[in-house]
Every structure is written in structure tokens, then in C-alpha cells.
Amino acid sequence: MVTTIGVPKEIKEDEGRVGLSPAGVNELVRLGYRVLVERRAGLGSGIHDAEFETAGAILADLPAQIYAESGVVAKVKEPLQSEIPLLRKGQIIFTFFHFAADRELTEVMIESGATCIAYETIEDGAGRLPLLTPMSEVAGRMAVFEGSKHLESPSGGRGVLISGVPGVEAAQVVILGGGVVGLNAAKIAAGLGAQVAIFDINLERLRYLSDVLPPNVITIYSTPYSIRKKVVQADLVIGAVLVHGDKAPILVRREDVARMKEGAVIVDVAVDQGGCVETCRPTTHSKPTYRVDGVLHYCVANMPGAVARTSTFALTNATFPYLKAIAKDGLRSFLALGEAAAKGLNIHRGRIYHQGVANAFQLRHHPLSELTLIGS
Ligand SMILES: NC(=O)c1ccc[n+]([C@@H]2O[C@H](COP(=O)([O-])OP(=O)(O)OC[C@H]3O[C@@H](n4cnc5c(N)ncnc54)[C@H](O)[C@@H]3O)[C@@H](O)[C@H]2O)c1
């Protein structure tokens, strides 16, 4: 039987991304698979139904048809309440789940008997998270544009043009954390002509940043002392730290914020892990900023949502090779990608195969060696 890959429209609030691009549809169809795409699924990313149809997709009117006919469902966000009854035992759902933060979702997915392969836990051979990287690239670049916009007086900022002009100095940008978000933010800020200081605790990483970034970026070893010294002079501070599997460390304290310049801007990208600025709390695209001690805070937890089209293509470029492997022979061909990719398997036929998810709720973890593949 021909495998059907289904792509429902995302129904989570403010979610404009879609789980597969027209190019991806085209390649899957060329390989002999059937691809069902829900009508209007791509609209939030500026992809019209006709484009999916031209690429070879069959359009479905209702999500129920997608779930009923598809062996593999490619999505962006976790299934929501109205989608849960549509899931079928043995069906593979390939999407962001973030189970460890959601007990109820974990329980309903166990109950459903579906196979859950989570974007966020797939690793590459070097322990990186290749399906999270594209969203960090987007957020890092965006952080500078948002910061720059909010430095303008009408937005409440101190009226500084990030690039400066001949005869007037450029903005001072401080970036906390030199990983994917930090590097991308530094590239854009430096390209605009800002004076950039980037902090990290990993010396090897600082050496790399120093090699690849232009001379208007300085690298600084991160300590509370070195950070405080730079933050109080900054026009724009970008929070970009991550300690894997943990809450973000607080690197800028409330008293440091109080000593910052009036109208300076903080963009705390690490807000999804609690934020690295003590005064950070999550905001939304509709009301992205608030002010503490005269300093504007931008702490939107889903920044890539504002550039859904770019984010869809960035995400699907990264997810597609895995989807192609899943389409081939289901879980069997996915697991054949190797141990690092296999970390993406979170739940299968009612059992948890990811240690972190099991630990989060003190549920039983099943090692992959206990997995028996039925059929697929
Ligand atoms: N808000 C959003 O929309 C959005 C989007 C994408 C990513 N993020 C978040 O951005 C954060 C950064 O993501 P990333 O992909 O760049 O992570 P990453 O792992 O690539 O980089 C994190 C960096 O922080 C450094 N670090 C750790 N502790 C530090 C400290 N005390 N001082 C200075 N540096 C320190 C690490 O050495 C590492 O280089 C994460 O919390 C991620 O979830 C948010």
C-alpha cells in the first residue's frame, strides 16, 4: 500500500507555520508517496493551496480526512484537544511536542497508541539539536531587528540608530551567550555597524566567535563582574544563553537593570527557558514589550512566529530529510538513521522511549532495545 503523508493546518493560536513545503511535497510525490495537505494549511506562511496542488499534493477539506488516511502526519506544534480524538494507533506524528513541560499531553499521547517523534529531541552526531537550530537562527537575527526598532523614540527607546552615522557613534550591543542565537545576533548587529560585545563561558566557543566575526565584535569571558560592567553601558542587551535541560541562569540582576541607561532595550531570547534577565517575563507578539526602571523589555517566547514564512522554510529544510526517512519504512527506517536521531522517538504504542520525558513525570522508561516493531 502507498504510504500517505498528511499535513494538517496548524490550529494553535498565532501559529502560521506549516509542516511541509511545496518542494517537500514535490519530492515525496516524486518518490511515489501520496501527500494530503489540508486546505489553507500554508496560508499563514503565504503558501497558497494551488502551490501545494501544483507540487503534487491532494487537498483535503477537513483535518479528520488527513488523520484518517495518513500513516505519517507532519506538523509543527503538538496536537491540540480537537485533534486528539483523530489520532490513530500506530500512526506516526512528527512535530514539536515538548512533552517534559506538559504532563497532560504526555498522557493523552500514551493513551492514543500513536508514535510520537519529537523535533526537539532529535540529535546529530555531535550532540546538537538540528531541528531547533533553524529557529534559533531566526530568533537570533530577529533579536537585533526588534532591538533596533525598539531603540527608536516612538517605540519608547532612547532614540539611538543602531548603526550610528558618520560623526556619531553606533549603538553598543551586548550579547549574553555565543551559541546559535548569539552568533546570529552578533552577525547581524555587526553587519549594521554596531559595537558588539559577546559573552560566553566556553573558551573554545569564544575562540571560534573571535575567528569568524568581524573586528567590531569583541568576545568576553562571561562572569557576573564582566557582564555588569558592559550591561550598564549598553543600548541593547540580547539574552541568548542556554544550559541544556535546565532553566536559564540569571546573568543580569534587577539592580543591574536599574543602573542601565534610560530607554535602553533588553531582548531576552532565552525567555522560553525562564530568561537570563531577572526582570524578564514572557510577552506576546500583540504586546511584546514592557518597561522596568526605564528599560524596555522585549521577551516574546515564540519570536519565529512573526516571520512564519521564513520560519516554515527554515524548519522544513531541517525536518525534511528525517520525514523522508520516516516515509520510507516508518519507524524502522527512522531508527536506522542512528542512535542520535533515534533520540527523537519519545512515545510508541503507549510506551515512553525517551529518558527525559519519563523522568519528568516519574513514568517508566523503556530502552530502545525493548522495542518490537510490528508491521512497519
Ligand atoms: N524566544 C524565542 O522565540 C526563541 C527561539 C529560539 C531559541 N530560543 C532560546 O534561545 C536560547 C539560546 O538558544 P541557542 O540555540 O543559541 O542555544 P546554544 O546552546 O546554541 O547556545 C547557548 C550558549 O550559551 C552559553 N552559556 C551558557 N551559560 C552561560 C553563561 N553563564 N554566560 C554566558 N554564556 C553562557 C553556552 O556556552 C552556549 O554557547 C535558548 O533558551 C533557546 O530555547 C528562544
The ligand as a Tripos MOL2 file, in Angstrom:
@<TRIPOS>MOLECULE
LIG
   44    48     1     0     0
SMALL
NO_CHARGES

@<TRIPOS>ATOM
      1 N1         12.2740   33.3120   22.1660 N.am      1 LIG1
      2 C1         12.2780   32.5510   21.0980 C.2       1 LIG1
      3 O1         11.4350   32.6370   20.2120 O.2       1 LIG1
      4 C2         13.4100   31.5680   20.9120 C.ar      1 LIG1
      5 C3         13.6600   30.9910   19.6510 C.ar      1 LIG1
      6 C4         14.7600   30.1340   19.5200 C.ar      1 LIG1
      7 C5         15.5730   29.8420   20.6350 C.ar      1 LIG1
      8 N2         15.2640   30.4010   21.8440 N.ar      1 LIG1
      9 C6         16.0720   30.1770   23.0580 C.3       1 LIG1
     10 O2         17.2990   30.8970   22.9820 O.3       1 LIG1
     11 C7         18.2190   30.3150   23.9040 C.3       1 LIG1
     12 C8         19.5670   30.1180   23.2300 C.3       1 LIG1
     13 O3         19.4430   29.1100   22.2370 O.3       1 LIG1
     14 P1         20.7030   28.6300   21.3570 P.3       1 LIG1
     15 O4         20.1450   27.7590   20.2810 O.co2     1 LIG1
     16 O5         21.5490   29.7680   20.9820 O.co2     1 LIG1
     17 O6         21.4960   27.7240   22.4090 O.3       1 LIG1
     18 P2         23.0050   27.2330   22.2660 P.3       1 LIG1
     19 O7         23.1160   26.0060   23.1220 O.co2     1 LIG1
     20 O8         23.4180   27.1640   20.8440 O.co2     1 LIG1
     21 O9         23.8630   28.4250   22.9250 O.3       1 LIG1
     22 C9         23.8060   28.7650   24.2730 C.3       1 LIG1
     23 C10        25.1520   29.3530   24.6690 C.3       1 LIG1
     24 O10        25.0300   29.8750   25.9990 O.3       1 LIG1
     25 C11        26.3050   29.6990   26.5870 C.3       1 LIG1
     26 N3         26.2060   29.8760   28.0340 N.ar      1 LIG1
     27 C12        25.7570   29.0130   28.9840 C.ar      1 LIG1
     28 N4         25.8730   29.5650   30.2000 N.ar      1 LIG1
     29 C13        26.3960   30.8160   30.0230 C.ar      1 LIG1
     30 C14        26.7540   31.8800   30.8940 C.ar      1 LIG1
     31 N5         26.6140   31.7680   32.2300 N.pl3     1 LIG1
     32 N6         27.2540   33.0170   30.3600 N.ar      1 LIG1
     33 C15        27.4040   33.1440   29.0160 C.ar      1 LIG1
     34 N7         27.1090   32.1660   28.1600 N.ar      1 LIG1
     35 C16        26.6000   31.0180   28.6500 C.ar      1 LIG1
     36 C17        26.7020   28.3070   26.1500 C.3       1 LIG1
     37 O11        28.1120   28.0840   26.3330 O.3       1 LIG1
     38 C18        26.3010   28.3290   24.6830 C.3       1 LIG1
     39 O12        27.3520   28.7500   23.8320 O.3       1 LIG1
     40 C19        17.5480   29.0200   24.3710 C.3       1 LIG1
     41 O13        16.9190   29.2320   25.6160 O.3       1 LIG1
     42 C20        16.5160   28.7650   23.3030 C.3       1 LIG1
     43 O14        15.4580   27.9450   23.7670 O.3       1 LIG1
     44 C21        14.1960   31.2460   22.0090 C.ar      1 LIG1
@<TRIPOS>BOND
     1     1     2 1
     2     2     3 2
     3     2     4 1
     4     4     5 ar
     5     4    44 ar
     6     5     6 ar
     7     6     7 ar
     8     7     8 ar
     9     8     9 1
    10     8    44 ar
    11     9    10 1
    12     9    42 1
    13    10    11 1
    14    11    12 1
    15    11    40 1
    16    12    13 1
    17    13    14 1
    18    14    15 2
    19    14    16 1
    20    14    17 1
    21    17    18 1
    22    18    19 2
    23    18    20 1
    24    18    21 1
    25    21    22 1
    26    22    23 1
    27    23    24 1
    28    23    38 1
    29    24    25 1
    30    25    26 1
    31    25    36 1
    32    26    27 ar
    33    26    35 ar
    34    27    28 ar
    35    28    29 ar
    36    29    30 ar
    37    29    35 ar
    38    30    31 1
    39    30    32 ar
    40    32    33 ar
    41    33    34 ar
    42    34    35 ar
    43    36    37 1
    44    36    38 1
    45    38    39 1
    46    40    41 1
    47    40    42 1
    48    42    43 1
@<TRIPOS>SUBSTRUCTURE
     1 LIG1         1 GROUP 0 **** ****
